[in-house]
Amino acid sequence: MSTLDRTWWHKQWRHLRLWRRFFAQAVVRETHFRAHFLTTLLVGLVQLGLGIVPTLLLFGFTAEVHGWSRAEVIALVGVFQIVTGLMATFIAPNLNRMTTYLTEGELDSVLLRPVSSQFYLTLRWINVAELTNVASGIVVLVIGLVQAGIGFGPGQVAQAVVLVGTGLVLLTAVWSAMSFLAFWLQSVNPIGFVFLNLMEAGRYPLVFFPAAVRTFLTFAFPVAFATTFPVRALTGDLGWGTVAVGLGLAVVAQGLVRLLWRRGLLTYSSASS
């Protein structure tokens, strides 16, 4: 292994250790605010219930819609809950602070740290309580799969897990790109609301939407890779080709976001000076 490779791996390991410290600090903070933990759990359960109700109403009149059964859509709601829970745990607490970083001069101190500034601003803060939504989503997913009678093997599970991870990376890249516009717009607080409203489309199978919207939800706002495609992988309706496309898009998206971040830094003038 060359010196350059060793240096690169050393940097990645250092960032991983730093993130572990962030997570440990978040757990300690959460132990001091148990009411917040319970409130988050209750709110998450209410949101999950509201997400299932439209499905129950829709399938009260038919057994199948565009090839999807009620149980499969319930499984999809579970995956959606998992994905949104992970986003709310690790990504939302950071990107929602982007305007504050720029307008109050907090970015200055971040740029002086011996770590990637983009890494720090994207993953520094963690809301551990939101992991309760991930747990409830897993329960709903299992219930949906059992009701659907889906038999899946290790390959299908691997496809689903990779697709969920790919979808998370893609959605994070989209939200990051939208948030980094703060370098030029100064305030991007409404962007978080726009992103979360677009995310709601992930509650429903991709085929429920018109062709143009399906294209948008696959490539422009790729929530399909995080919700619909993983469920289809578990049912055996998806091949590794879709997984490869998702991985390729994730690599390209990360590269573009990195370029946008660097371009934004070139335009940044310290708010504290």
Secondary structure by P-SEA (a helix, b strand, c coil): ccaaaaaaaaaaaaaaaaaaaaaaaaaaaaaacaaaaaaaaaaaaaaaaaaaaaaaaaaccccccccccaaaaaaaaaaaaaaaaaaacccaaaaaacccccccaaaaaaaaccccaaaaacccccccccaaaaaaaaaaaaaaaaaacccccaaaaaaaaaaaaaaaaaaaaaaaaaaacccccccccaaaaaaaaaacccccccccccaaaaaaaccccccccccaaaaaaaaccccaaaaaaaaaaaaaaaaaaaaaaaaaaaacccccc
